[in-house]
Amino acid sequence: MAERQLDETHIRDTLRALMNQRGFSMARLGRYAGCSKSFIGHLCAENKTTCTPQLAERIAEALDVPLHLLFVEHASASNGRNSNQRRVVA
């Protein structure tokens, strides 16, 4: 199954810039996307590298941007677990 992967050179800048432009704190984006503010913080700090496809879509939707602006397809190794993940490269 494919994962979603953020452009590793722009994750922090792009995500934070979009959050700032749209007035989103980490807590607010977490509420809109259905995850914790600490998870958003980990994405911004490039500590987290995966999320579900549904969460990736909710983050893009909350920020009102196309999914492909934040995430790109990335083939994952299928070991039977987490085969439906989206990858965010740090």
Residue, then its C-alpha position, 0 to 999 in steps of 0.5 A: m500500500a502507498e504512504r504519503q510523504l512530505d517533501e523533506t526539505h520543506i515540511r517544517d516551513t510549509l506546514r508552519a507557514l500554512m498554519n500561520q497564514r490560516g491562523f491555526s495553532m497546533a491545538r486548533l489544527g489538531r482539533y480540526a484534524g482529529c489528533s492531538k496538538s502534540f502530534i501536530g507539534h511532532l510533524c512541525a518538528e519533524n519527529k513524526t514520520t507517518c500518519t494514516p491516510q485519513l489524517a493526512e487528508r484531514i490535515a490538508e482539508a483543515l488547512d484548505v490545501p490540496l492533499h498533494l501540496l503537503f503529501v506525496e505518494h510513497a510506497s511502503a514495505s508491507n509487513g502486514r502492519n501499518s500498510n495503510q500509512r502516509r509517510v511524512v519525511a523529516 
